[in-house]
Amino acid sequence: MKKILLSVSLTLIAATSFGQWQWNLDFEDTTYLSRVFIDTTSNPNNIWQVGTPTKSIFNSAYSPTHVIITDSLNPYPINDTSSFIIQHIRPGNQGGNESLLLDFYFKLNTDTLTDYGTIEVSVDNGSTWINLLTQDTNYGFYWLSQKPILSGTTNGWQHFSEELNSLTYTVGYSDILLYKFTFVSDSIQTNKDGWMLDDFNFH
């Protein structure tokens, strides 16, 4: 039943989305609603929110005021696994075979290694997922930024930029890519801020 609900939700997102070769997502208006799905099906208490960060360390966006964050006000809870999905519809042929690209900025404030984030991509509407950090070598993905460790505390905003060149010829024009971002916490409460992301750029 949960899979059916998720499939229906993503289909509705697809119906209201539009394609372009490059698009930016900064959460400053409601257009993100047609592209971002916060998974409250498998986790009714999902902690991901879009808003203005008002925490002790996470107190401002990358630009201008809104981010997607593991709760905009409270520390992240224990024993939690929360995900959100961003949908990218690959547009029609724009006169070339430009590589697929995921690019954004992020901040972390977590317990090192015990609380962490993961990022995955699916080209089959969520049936299977490719981990962008642990399977990057297998798929020949190319890092345009330094490969991050999505745990611990960052020194300010960090840049994530990964080219998914091997999927360029796998994913057809007008096909859907799903990017899934998951935050996982353990059983120890340390009252830290979690993970926030901003200013996405998709090719």
C-alpha positions as semicolon CSV with decimal commas, in nm:
position;residue;x (nm);y (nm);z (nm)
1;M;0,000;0,000;0,000
2;K;0,285;0,239;0,089
3;K;0,451;0,175;-0,249
4;I;0,121;0,244;-0,425
5;L;0,076;0,574;-0,240
6;L;0,433;0,679;-0,320
7;S;0,385;0,587;-0,685
8;V;0,060;0,785;-0,704
9;S;0,223;1,085;-0,538
10;L;0,517;1,082;-0,777
11;T;0,281;1,045;-1,073
12;L;0,095;1,356;-0,958
13;I;0,424;1,540;-0,930
14;A;0,514;1,431;-1,283
15;A;0,184;1,556;-1,416
16;T;0,247;1,904;-1,281
17;S;0,620;1,931;-1,358
18;F;0,787;2,068;-1,666
19;G;1,121;2,000;-1,827
20;Q;1,412;2,220;-1,914
21;W;1,775;2,134;-1,972
22;Q;1,899;2,328;-1,673
23;W;1,686;2,439;-1,382
24;N;1,751;2,584;-1,040
25;L;1,572;2,515;-0,712
26;D;1,611;2,759;-0,422
27;F;1,279;2,709;-0,235
28;E;1,195;3,081;-0,248
29;D;0,849;3,029;-0,398
30;T;0,593;2,750;-0,425
31;T;0,720;2,614;-0,758
32;Y;0,922;2,359;-0,558
33;L;0,593;2,186;-0,466
34;S;0,573;2,029;-0,813
35;R;0,924;1,883;-0,784
36;V;0,986;1,796;-0,418
37;F;0,817;1,507;-0,234
38;I;0,871;1,477;0,143
39;D;0,809;1,112;0,223
40;T;0,546;1,101;0,495
41;T;0,419;0,766;0,367
42;S;0,692;0,548;0,519
43;N;0,758;0,804;0,796
44;P;0,460;1,012;0,914
45;N;0,699;1,207;1,140
46;N;0,935;1,299;0,858
47;I;1,155;1,585;0,983
48;W;1,238;1,745;0,645
49;Q;1,088;2,091;0,607
50;V;1,115;2,383;0,366
51;G;1,152;2,716;0,540
52;T;1,381;2,971;0,703
53;P;1,640;2,808;0,934
54;T;1,618;2,941;1,291
55;K;1,855;2,714;1,484
56;S;2,169;2,794;1,684
57;I;2,410;2,694;1,403
58;F;2,172;2,673;1,108
59;N;2,046;3,031;1,117
60;S;2,054;3,143;0,754
61;A;2,007;3,007;0,403
62;Y;2,277;2,996;0,139
63;S;2,061;3,244;-0,054
64;P;1,832;3,421;0,000
65;T;1,612;3,296;0,292
66;H;1,468;2,943;0,239
67;V;1,625;2,596;0,251
68;I;1,523;2,235;0,289
69;I;1,629;2,126;0,636
70;T;1,592;1,857;0,903
71;D;1,339;2,069;1,097
72;S;1,380;2,444;1,072
73;L;1,354;2,501;1,448
74;N;1,432;2,187;1,654
75;P;1,733;1,955;1,683
76;Y;1,692;1,632;1,493
77;P;1,540;1,344;1,695
78;I;1,692;1,007;1,779
79;N;1,627;0,684;1,586
80;D;1,499;0,866;1,281
81;T;1,522;0,795;0,910
82;S;1,368;1,073;0,701
83;S;1,378;1,118;0,324
84;F;1,272;1,359;0,055
85;I;1,275;1,315;-0,321
86;I;1,344;1,568;-0,594
87;Q;1,216;1,487;-0,939
88;H;1,401;1,589;-1,254
89;I;1,237;1,533;-1,592
90;R;1,500;1,515;-1,860
91;P;1,381;1,740;-2,142
92;G;1,379;1,680;-2,514
93;N;1,698;1,692;-2,716
94;Q;1,850;2,037;-2,682
95;G;2,103;1,981;-2,957
96;G;2,354;1,777;-2,762
97;N;2,412;1,505;-2,508
98;E;2,510;1,713;-2,206
99;S;2,591;1,505;-1,900
100;L;2,343;1,487;-1,615
101;L;2,453;1,695;-1,318
102;L;2,349;1,729;-0,953
103;D;2,481;2,045;-0,791
104;F;2,388;2,216;-0,461
105;Y;2,519;2,365;-0,135
106;F;2,483;2,208;0,210
107;K;2,567;2,233;0,578
108;L;2,598;1,951;0,833
109;N;2,594;1,948;1,212
110;T;2,573;1,585;1,324
111;D;2,748;1,319;1,529
112;T;3,037;1,201;1,313
113;L;2,968;0,864;1,143
114;T;2,675;0,770;1,372
115;D;2,432;1,023;1,221
116;Y;2,463;1,077;0,847
117;G;2,309;1,156;0,512
118;T;2,281;0,958;0,190
119;I;2,199;1,064;-0,166
120;E;2,063;0,823;-0,426
121;V;1,936;0,844;-0,782
122;S;1,677;0,625;-0,955
123;V;1,610;0,601;-1,329
124;D;1,323;0,348;-1,291
125;N;1,076;0,549;-1,081
126;G;1,216;0,426;-0,749
127;S;1,233;0,050;-0,813
128;T;1,612;0,057;-0,772
129;W;1,849;0,320;-0,637
130;I;2,214;0,409;-0,704
131;N;2,407;0,558;-0,412
132;L;2,591;0,862;-0,548
133;L;2,870;0,839;-0,290
134;T;2,934;0,467;-0,252
135;Q;2,864;0,358;-0,611
136;D;3,022;0,654;-0,790
137;T;3,325;0,452;-0,905
138;N;3,108;0,162;-1,025
139;Y;2,912;0,396;-1,251
140;G;3,200;0,621;-1,352
141;F;3,045;0,934;-1,200
142;Y;3,273;1,237;-1,199
143;W;3,320;1,478;-0,910
144;L;3,335;1,848;-0,994
145;S;3,363;1,931;-0,622
146;Q;3,547;1,748;-0,349
147;K;3,366;1,423;-0,267
148;P;3,192;1,485;0,066
149;I;3,147;1,276;0,378
150;L;2,787;1,341;0,477
151;S;2,846;1,319;0,851
152;G;3,002;1,537;1,120
153;T;3,010;1,916;1,106
154;T;3,104;2,122;0,803
155;N;3,301;2,444;0,814
156;G;3,033;2,667;0,668
157;W;2,853;2,593;0,344
158;Q;3,000;2,317;0,127
159;H;2,956;2,262;-0,246
160;F;2,829;1,929;-0,387
161;S;2,871;1,883;-0,762
162;E;2,864;1,542;-0,930
163;E;2,836;1,463;-1,299
164;L;2,638;1,146;-1,375
165;N;2,789;1,110;-1,720
166;S;2,740;0,734;-1,748
167;L;2,362;0,780;-1,714
168;T;2,350;1,038;-1,993
169;Y;2,290;0,773;-2,259
170;T;2,084;0,548;-2,028
171;V;1,819;0,807;-1,948
172;G;1,609;0,902;-2,247
173;Y;1,470;1,245;-2,322
174;S;1,157;1,319;-2,117
175;D;1,248;1,035;-1,877
176;I;1,223;1,094;-1,503
177;L;1,514;1,091;-1,261
178;L;1,446;1,079;-0,890
179;Y;1,703;1,203;-0,640
180;K;1,648;1,078;-0,284
181;F;1,806;1,249;0,016
182;T;1,794;1,057;0,345
183;F;1,904;1,155;0,695
184;V;1,962;0,883;0,957
185;S;2,014;0,932;1,332
186;D;2,111;0,688;1,606
187;S;1,976;0,640;1,962
188;I;2,183;0,914;2,132
189;Q;2,044;1,268;2,155
190;T;2,311;1,537;2,112
191;N;2,080;1,829;2,023
192;K;2,253;1,904;1,695
193;D;2,107;2,082;1,393
194;G;2,126;1,808;1,129
195;W;2,148;1,874;0,754
196;M;2,030;2,156;0,530
197;L;2,056;2,206;0,155
198;D;2,002;2,499;-0,078
199;D;2,045;2,636;-0,430
200;F;2,014;2,318;-0,639
201;N;2,122;2,318;-1,000
202;F;2,014;2,031;-1,226
203;H;2,126;1,944;-1,579
